[in-house]
Amino acid sequence: MLASYRADYGERSRFRWWHRLRAGVALIGVVILMGAGLTVLVGLFFVGITIGLETLV
């Protein structure tokens, strides 16, 4: 059975402001999470290198 709502297309198909707001917030969230993840990985790498050098010397 088909839903009573049909998608708009053509001239009537527009993104609403809350769609753009939600997409912008999601994009900012993804960028922040990936930046934090990269920071953690780089920090762990340098801590590991430091510990490795200290054990060698």
Phi, psi and omega per residue, in radians:
M1 nan 2.374 -3.110
L2 -1.392 2.558 3.090
A3 -1.243 2.704 -3.132
S4 -1.283 -0.327 -3.140
Y5 -1.602 2.302 3.069
R6 -2.029 2.489 -3.121
A7 -1.200 2.518 3.064
D8 -1.452 2.581 3.091
Y9 -2.580 2.842 -3.112
G10 1.437 -2.390 -3.100
E11 -1.163 -0.494 -3.071
R12 -1.441 -0.205 -3.097
S13 -1.450 1.846 -3.120
R14 -2.356 2.603 3.011
F15 -1.365 2.318 3.088
R16 -1.420 2.847 -3.071
W17 -1.135 -0.575 -3.122
W18 -1.296 -0.429 3.022
H19 -1.165 -0.762 3.130
R20 -1.181 -0.689 3.108
L21 -1.108 -0.796 3.134
R22 -1.097 -0.731 3.123
A23 -1.156 -0.679 3.113
G24 -1.146 -0.742 3.114
V25 -1.137 -0.722 3.120
A26 -1.113 -0.713 3.126
L27 -1.120 -0.769 3.109
I28 -1.098 -0.707 3.110
G29 -1.095 -0.741 3.126
V30 -1.134 -0.736 3.134
V31 -1.105 -0.737 3.131
I32 -1.133 -0.787 -3.139
L33 -1.119 -0.715 3.134
M34 -1.221 -0.625 3.075
G35 -1.134 -0.733 3.109
A36 -1.143 -0.716 3.105
G37 -1.097 -0.740 3.107
L38 -1.136 -0.683 3.095
T39 -1.080 -0.754 3.115
V40 -1.112 -0.765 -3.142
L41 -1.102 -0.756 3.126
V42 -1.148 -0.710 3.110
G43 -1.094 -0.790 3.105
L44 -1.103 -0.653 3.106
F45 -1.068 -0.833 -3.108
F46 -1.235 -0.579 3.052
V47 -1.134 -0.746 3.104
G48 -1.105 -0.725 3.100
I49 -1.123 -0.727 3.128
T50 -1.090 -0.803 3.125
I51 -1.126 -0.696 3.105
G52 -1.104 -0.730 3.106
L53 -1.170 -0.681 3.131
E54 -1.133 -0.640 3.130
T55 -1.263 -0.530 3.096
L56 -1.282 -0.639 -3.093
V57 -1.617 nan nan
